[in-house]
Amino acid sequence: MIAIINALATILAMATFLGICWWAFSRGRAQANREAAMLPFALPDEGATDKKN
């Protein structure tokens, strides 16, 4: 009986993982993924100083 429960839990976990992967890489998320990929470049550089002498 424990083996059946373990198998069902594994199948459920795998289906959940595959569903999240499908959602994350779906066409509807493409724009959000592009925006998220550019976020690090939108921040100012840490070492940059704009001191004008």
Secondary structure as GFF3:
##gff-version 3
##sequence-region A 1 53
A	DSSP	alpha_helix	2	24	.	.	.	ID=ss1
A	DSSP	three_ten_helix	27	29	.	.	.	ID=ss2
A	DSSP	alpha_helix	30	42	.	.	.	ID=ss3
###
